[in-house]
C-alpha cells in the first residue's frame, strides 16, 4: 500500500503548513504538496500528502476523510498514479493552404 494520499475539496485559504499540521496528528508527514495553477499561482483545491508509513496513511484516511478544514469537508484517499492522457488531437503541425 502507498504512503501518498490525495487530499481534495480544499479551501483556497488552505496552506501546505496547515495540511502538515493537521496530518501530523496521524503520524509523521514526509511531504505536503499543495497543487497550484501554473498561470495564476492560486490553489487548485487539492494536494498530495505523503506519510512515513502505510499504517499512518491508513490512520490519516480514517481520521480526516470527511473532516472539516477551513469550512470544507475533506476528501482523503490513497493517491493513484497519474494516467497518461491523450494529446488534444491537433498535432501542433502547420496547416497547408491550397
CNS distance restraints for C-alpha pairs under 8 A (distance, minus, plus):
assign (resid   1 and name CA) (resid  54 and name CA) 6.10 0.50 0.50
assign (resid   2 and name CA) (resid  54 and name CA) 6.00 0.50 0.50
assign (resid   2 and name CA) (resid  57 and name CA) 7.85 0.50 0.50
assign (resid   2 and name CA) (resid  78 and name CA) 6.78 0.50 0.50
assign (resid   2 and name CA) (resid  79 and name CA) 7.70 0.50 0.50
assign (resid   3 and name CA) (resid  50 and name CA) 5.58 0.50 0.50
assign (resid   3 and name CA) (resid  51 and name CA) 5.25 0.50 0.50
assign (resid   3 and name CA) (resid  52 and name CA) 6.57 0.50 0.50
assign (resid   3 and name CA) (resid  53 and name CA) 5.77 0.50 0.50
assign (resid   3 and name CA) (resid  54 and name CA) 4.81 0.50 0.50
assign (resid   3 and name CA) (resid  56 and name CA) 7.79 0.50 0.50
assign (resid   3 and name CA) (resid  57 and name CA) 5.46 0.50 0.50
assign (resid   3 and name CA) (resid  78 and name CA) 7.51 0.50 0.50
assign (resid   4 and name CA) (resid  48 and name CA) 6.71 0.50 0.50
assign (resid   4 and name CA) (resid  49 and name CA) 5.83 0.50 0.50
assign (resid   4 and name CA) (resid  50 and name CA) 4.24 0.50 0.50
assign (resid   4 and name CA) (resid  51 and name CA) 6.36 0.50 0.50
assign (resid   4 and name CA) (resid  57 and name CA) 7.26 0.50 0.50
assign (resid   4 and name CA) (resid  78 and name CA) 6.17 0.50 0.50
assign (resid   4 and name CA) (resid  79 and name CA) 5.66 0.50 0.50
assign (resid   5 and name CA) (resid  48 and name CA) 5.49 0.50 0.50
assign (resid   5 and name CA) (resid  49 and name CA) 5.13 0.50 0.50
assign (resid   5 and name CA) (resid  50 and name CA) 5.97 0.50 0.50
assign (resid   5 and name CA) (resid  51 and name CA) 7.78 0.50 0.50
assign (resid   5 and name CA) (resid  57 and name CA) 7.02 0.50 0.50
assign (resid   5 and name CA) (resid  76 and name CA) 6.66 0.50 0.50
assign (resid   5 and name CA) (resid  77 and name CA) 5.57 0.50 0.50
assign (resid   5 and name CA) (resid  78 and name CA) 4.54 0.50 0.50
assign (resid   5 and name CA) (resid  79 and name CA) 4.75 0.50 0.50
assign (resid   6 and name CA) (resid  46 and name CA) 7.37 0.50 0.50
assign (resid   6 and name CA) (resid  47 and name CA) 6.10 0.50 0.50
assign (resid   6 and name CA) (resid  48 and name CA) 4.82 0.50 0.50
assign (resid   6 and name CA) (resid  49 and name CA) 6.64 0.50 0.50
assign (resid   6 and name CA) (resid  75 and name CA) 7.73 0.50 0.50
assign (resid   6 and name CA) (resid  76 and name CA) 5.68 0.50 0.50
assign (resid   6 and name CA) (resid  77 and name CA) 5.43 0.50 0.50
assign (resid   6 and name CA) (resid  78 and name CA) 5.83 0.50 0.50
assign (resid   6 and name CA) (resid  79 and name CA) 4.67 0.50 0.50
assign (resid   6 and name CA) (resid  80 and name CA) 7.99 0.50 0.50
assign (resid   7 and name CA) (resid  46 and name CA) 5.57 0.50 0.50
assign (resid   7 and name CA) (resid  47 and name CA) 5.15 0.50 0.50
assign (resid   7 and name CA) (resid  48 and name CA) 5.91 0.50 0.50
assign (resid   7 and name CA) (resid  49 and name CA) 7.16 0.50 0.50
assign (resid   7 and name CA) (resid  74 and name CA) 6.68 0.50 0.50
assign (resid   7 and name CA) (resid  75 and name CA) 5.54 0.50 0.50
assign (resid   7 and name CA) (resid  76 and name CA) 4.65 0.50 0.50
assign (resid   7 and name CA) (resid  77 and name CA) 6.86 0.50 0.50
assign (resid   8 and name CA) (resid  45 and name CA) 6.28 0.50 0.50
assign (resid   8 and name CA) (resid  46 and name CA) 4.36 0.50 0.50
assign (resid   8 and name CA) (resid  47 and name CA) 6.52 0.50 0.50
assign (resid   8 and name CA) (resid  74 and name CA) 5.90 0.50 0.50
assign (resid   8 and name CA) (resid  75 and name CA) 4.81 0.50 0.50
assign (resid   8 and name CA) (resid  76 and name CA) 6.47 0.50 0.50
assign (resid   9 and name CA) (resid  45 and name CA) 5.66 0.50 0.50
assign (resid   9 and name CA) (resid  46 and name CA) 6.20 0.50 0.50
assign (resid   9 and name CA) (resid  72 and name CA) 6.56 0.50 0.50
assign (resid   9 and name CA) (resid  73 and name CA) 6.73 0.50 0.50
assign (resid   9 and name CA) (resid  74 and name CA) 5.47 0.50 0.50
assign (resid   9 and name CA) (resid  75 and name CA) 6.11 0.50 0.50
assign (resid  10 and name CA) (resid  14 and name CA) 6.51 0.50 0.50
assign (resid  10 and name CA) (resid  45 and name CA) 4.59 0.50 0.50
assign (resid  10 and name CA) (resid  46 and name CA) 5.63 0.50 0.50
assign (resid  10 and name CA) (resid  47 and name CA) 7.95 0.50 0.50
assign (resid  10 and name CA) (resid  69 and name CA) 7.57 0.50 0.50
assign (resid  10 and name CA) (resid  70 and name CA) 7.89 0.50 0.50
assign (resid  10 and name CA) (resid  72 and name CA) 6.42 0.50 0.50
assign (resid  10 and name CA) (resid  73 and name CA) 7.90 0.50 0.50
assign (resid  10 and name CA) (resid  74 and name CA) 6.51 0.50 0.50
assign (resid  11 and name CA) (resid  45 and name CA) 6.18 0.50 0.50
assign (resid  11 and name CA) (resid  69 and name CA) 7.70 0.50 0.50
assign (resid  11 and name CA) (resid  70 and name CA) 6.13 0.50 0.50
assign (resid  11 and name CA) (resid  71 and name CA) 7.26 0.50 0.50
assign (resid  11 and name CA) (resid  72 and name CA) 6.29 0.50 0.50
assign (resid  12 and name CA) (resid  42 and name CA) 7.37 0.50 0.50
assign (resid  12 and name CA) (resid  43 and name CA) 5.60 0.50 0.50
assign (resid  12 and name CA) (resid  44 and name CA) 7.54 0.50 0.50
assign (resid  12 and name CA) (resid  45 and name CA) 6.22 0.50 0.50
assign (resid  13 and name CA) (resid  70 and name CA) 7.32 0.50 0.50
assign (resid  14 and name CA) (resid  18 and name CA) 6.45 0.50 0.50
assign (resid  14 and name CA) (resid  19 and name CA) 7.36 0.50 0.50
assign (resid  14 and name CA) (resid  70 and name CA) 6.89 0.50 0.50
assign (resid  15 and name CA) (resid  19 and name CA) 6.42 0.50 0.50
assign (resid  15 and name CA) (resid  34 and name CA) 7.09 0.50 0.50
assign (resid  16 and name CA) (resid  20 and name CA) 6.14 0.50 0.50
assign (resid  16 and name CA) (resid  32 and name CA) 5.79 0.50 0.50
assign (resid  16 and name CA) (resid  33 and name CA) 6.40 0.50 0.50
assign (resid  16 and name CA) (resid  34 and name CA) 5.82 0.50 0.50
assign (resid  17 and name CA) (resid  21 and name CA) 6.11 0.50 0.50
assign (resid  17 and name CA) (resid  32 and name CA) 7.96 0.50 0.50
assign (resid  18 and name CA) (resid  22 and name CA) 6.12 0.50 0.50
assign (resid  19 and name CA) (resid  23 and name CA) 6.02 0.50 0.50
assign (resid  19 and name CA) (resid  32 and name CA) 6.83 0.50 0.50
assign (resid  19 and name CA) (resid  49 and name CA) 7.85 0.50 0.50
assign (resid  20 and name CA) (resid  24 and name CA) 5.88 0.50 0.50
assign (resid  20 and name CA) (resid  29 and name CA) 6.39 0.50 0.50
assign (resid  20 and name CA) (resid  31 and name CA) 7.65 0.50 0.50
assign (resid  20 and name CA) (resid  32 and name CA) 6.19 0.50 0.50
assign (resid  20 and name CA) (resid  49 and name CA) 7.86 0.50 0.50
assign (resid  21 and name CA) (resid  25 and name CA) 7.20 0.50 0.50
assign (resid  23 and name CA) (resid  27 and name CA) 6.91 0.50 0.50
assign (resid  23 and name CA) (resid  28 and name CA) 7.89 0.50 0.50
assign (resid  23 and name CA) (resid  29 and name CA) 6.66 0.50 0.50
assign (resid  23 and name CA) (resid  60 and name CA) 6.54 0.50 0.50
assign (resid  24 and name CA) (resid  28 and name CA) 5.49 0.50 0.50
assign (resid  24 and name CA) (resid  29 and name CA) 5.69 0.50 0.50
assign (resid  26 and name CA) (resid  56 and name CA) 5.92 0.50 0.50
assign (resid  26 and name CA) (resid  57 and name CA) 7.71 0.50 0.50
assign (resid  26 and name CA) (resid  59 and name CA) 5.92 0.50 0.50
assign (resid  26 and name CA) (resid  60 and name CA) 5.23 0.50 0.50
assign (resid  26 and name CA) (resid  63 and name CA) 7.54 0.50 0.50
assign (resid  27 and name CA) (resid  51 and name CA) 6.97 0.50 0.50
assign (resid  27 and name CA) (resid  52 and name CA) 7.47 0.50 0.50
assign (resid  27 and name CA) (resid  56 and name CA) 5.42 0.50 0.50
assign (resid  27 and name CA) (resid  60 and name CA) 7.88 0.50 0.50
assign (resid  28 and name CA) (resid  51 and name CA) 5.86 0.50 0.50
assign (resid  28 and name CA) (resid  52 and name CA) 5.62 0.50 0.50
assign (resid  28 and name CA) (resid  56 and name CA) 7.58 0.50 0.50
assign (resid  29 and name CA) (resid  49 and name CA) 7.16 0.50 0.50
assign (resid  29 and name CA) (resid  50 and name CA) 5.96 0.50 0.50
assign (resid  29 and name CA) (resid  51 and name CA) 4.58 0.50 0.50
assign (resid  29 and name CA) (resid  52 and name CA) 6.15 0.50 0.50
assign (resid  30 and name CA) (resid  49 and name CA) 7.62 0.50 0.50
assign (resid  30 and name CA) (resid  50 and name CA) 5.28 0.50 0.50
assign (resid  30 and name CA) (resid  51 and name CA) 5.29 0.50 0.50
assign (resid  30 and name CA) (resid  52 and name CA) 5.68 0.50 0.50
assign (resid  31 and name CA) (resid  49 and name CA) 5.73 0.50 0.50
assign (resid  31 and name CA) (resid  50 and name CA) 5.14 0.50 0.50
assign (resid  31 and name CA) (resid  51 and name CA) 7.23 0.50 0.50
assign (resid  32 and name CA) (resid  47 and name CA) 7.15 0.50 0.50
assign (resid  32 and name CA) (resid  48 and name CA) 5.85 0.50 0.50
assign (resid  32 and name CA) (resid  49 and name CA) 4.38 0.50 0.50
assign (resid  32 and name CA) (resid  50 and name CA) 6.40 0.50 0.50
assign (resid  33 and name CA) (resid  47 and name CA) 5.49 0.50 0.50
assign (resid  33 and name CA) (resid  48 and name CA) 5.19 0.50 0.50
assign (resid  33 and name CA) (resid  49 and name CA) 6.31 0.50 0.50
assign (resid  34 and name CA) (resid  43 and name CA) 6.96 0.50 0.50
assign (resid  34 and name CA) (resid  46 and name CA) 6.38 0.50 0.50
assign (resid  34 and name CA) (resid  47 and name CA) 4.25 0.50 0.50
assign (resid  34 and name CA) (resid  48 and name CA) 6.54 0.50 0.50
assign (resid  35 and name CA) (resid  43 and name CA) 5.98 0.50 0.50
assign (resid  35 and name CA) (resid  44 and name CA) 5.83 0.50 0.50
assign (resid  35 and name CA) (resid  45 and name CA) 7.32 0.50 0.50
assign (resid  35 and name CA) (resid  46 and name CA) 6.01 0.50 0.50
assign (resid  35 and name CA) (resid  47 and name CA) 5.37 0.50 0.50
assign (resid  35 and name CA) (resid  48 and name CA) 7.81 0.50 0.50
assign (resid  36 and name CA) (resid  40 and name CA) 7.97 0.50 0.50
assign (resid  36 and name CA) (resid  41 and name CA) 5.45 0.50 0.50
assign (resid  36 and name CA) (resid  42 and name CA) 5.31 0.50 0.50
assign (resid  36 and name CA) (resid  43 and name CA) 4.28 0.50 0.50
assign (resid  36 and name CA) (resid  44 and name CA) 5.18 0.50 0.50
assign (resid  37 and name CA) (resid  41 and name CA) 5.03 0.50 0.50
assign (resid  37 and name CA) (resid  42 and name CA) 5.53 0.50 0.50
assign (resid  37 and name CA) (resid  43 and name CA) 6.22 0.50 0.50
assign (resid  37 and name CA) (resid  44 and name CA) 5.93 0.50 0.50
assign (resid  48 and name CA) (resid  79 and name CA) 7.45 0.50 0.50
assign (resid  50 and name CA) (resid  57 and name CA) 7.71 0.50 0.50
assign (resid  51 and name CA) (resid  56 and name CA) 6.24 0.50 0.50
assign (resid  51 and name CA) (resid  57 and name CA) 5.62 0.50 0.50
assign (resid  52 and name CA) (resid  56 and name CA) 6.95 0.50 0.50
assign (resid  52 and name CA) (resid  57 and name CA) 7.81 0.50 0.50
assign (resid  53 and name CA) (resid  57 and name CA) 6.37 0.50 0.50
assign (resid  54 and name CA) (resid  58 and name CA) 6.16 0.50 0.50
assign (resid  55 and name CA) (resid  59 and name CA) 6.23 0.50 0.50
assign (resid  56 and name CA) (resid  60 and name CA) 6.10 0.50 0.50
assign (resid  57 and name CA) (resid  61 and name CA) 6.32 0.50 0.50
assign (resid  57 and name CA) (resid  78 and name CA) 7.97 0.50 0.50
assign (resid  58 and name CA) (resid  62 and name CA) 6.27 0.50 0.50
assign (resid  59 and name CA) (resid  63 and name CA) 5.97 0.50 0.50
assign (resid  60 and name CA) (resid  64 and name CA) 5.72 0.50 0.50
assign (resid  60 and name CA) (resid  65 and name CA) 7.75 0.50 0.50
assign (resid  60 and name CA) (resid  76 and name CA) 7.92 0.50 0.50
assign (resid  61 and name CA) (resid  65 and name CA) 5.37 0.50 0.50
assign (resid  61 and name CA) (resid  76 and name CA) 5.52 0.50 0.50
assign (resid  61 and name CA) (resid  77 and name CA) 5.92 0.50 0.50
assign (resid  63 and name CA) (resid  67 and name CA) 7.54 0.50 0.50
assign (resid  64 and name CA) (resid  74 and name CA) 6.84 0.50 0.50
assign (resid  64 and name CA) (resid  75 and name CA) 7.85 0.50 0.50
assign (resid  64 and name CA) (resid  76 and name CA) 6.63 0.50 0.50
assign (resid  65 and name CA) (resid  73 and name CA) 7.72 0.50 0.50
assign (resid  65 and name CA) (resid  74 and name CA) 5.60 0.50 0.50
assign (resid  65 and name CA) (resid  75 and name CA) 5.14 0.50 0.50
assign (resid  65 and name CA) (resid  76 and name CA) 4.73 0.50 0.50
assign (resid  65 and name CA) (resid  77 and name CA) 7.45 0.50 0.50
assign (resid  66 and name CA) (resid  73 and name CA) 4.92 0.50 0.50
assign (resid  66 and name CA) (resid  74 and name CA) 4.93 0.50 0.50
assign (resid  66 and name CA) (resid  75 and name CA) 5.92 0.50 0.50
assign (resid  66 and name CA) (resid  76 and name CA) 7.63 0.50 0.50
assign (resid  67 and name CA) (resid  72 and name CA) 7.95 0.50 0.50
assign (resid  67 and name CA) (resid  73 and name CA) 5.25 0.50 0.50
assign (resid  67 and name CA) (resid  74 and name CA) 5.55 0.50 0.50
assign (resid  68 and name CA) (resid  72 and name CA) 5.21 0.50 0.50
assign (resid  68 and name CA) (resid  73 and name CA) 4.39 0.50 0.50
assign (resid  68 and name CA) (resid  74 and name CA) 6.18 0.50 0.50
assign (resid  69 and name CA) (resid  73 and name CA) 6.41 0.50 0.50
assign (resid  69 and name CA) (resid  74 and name CA) 6.77 0.50 0.50
assign (resid  87 and name CA) (resid  91 and name CA) 7.78 0.50 0.50
